Amino acid sequence: MARGKYKASAEKRIEAETIAQLTRKVQELTEENEKLKQQAIQDSLHHAYQIAEMHEQTVGVTSPRIQELEEEVLRLKKALRGL
C-alpha cells in the first residue's frame, strides 16, 4: 500500500513538473510571437513608407513631363483643326 502511495505521489510530482515546463514554454512562445508580430508591423510600415516615397518620386518626376506632352498634343490638335 505504501509503495502505491509513493508511486502516485511521484507521478503527481512529475505531472506538475511537466505542466510547469509546458506553461513556461507556452509563455516563451507567446512572448516570441508578440516580438515577431511587432517586427512584422514595423517592417510593413517601413515598406509602406518606402513605396509611398518611391511613388512620390516617380509622380514628381514624370508628372510635369506628362503635362508638357499633353499640352503639346492639344496645341498640335488645334493646329490640325486650323488647317
RAQUI-V106157 format. One record per pair of residues at least 12 apart in sequence whose ideal C-beta (glycine too) atoms are under 8 Angstrom apart, sorted by the first residue. I is the first residue (numbers start at 1). GAP is how many residues later the second one is. D is the distance in Angstrom with one decimal. If there is no record, write none. Layout:
I:GAP:D
I:GAP:D
//
This chain:
none
//
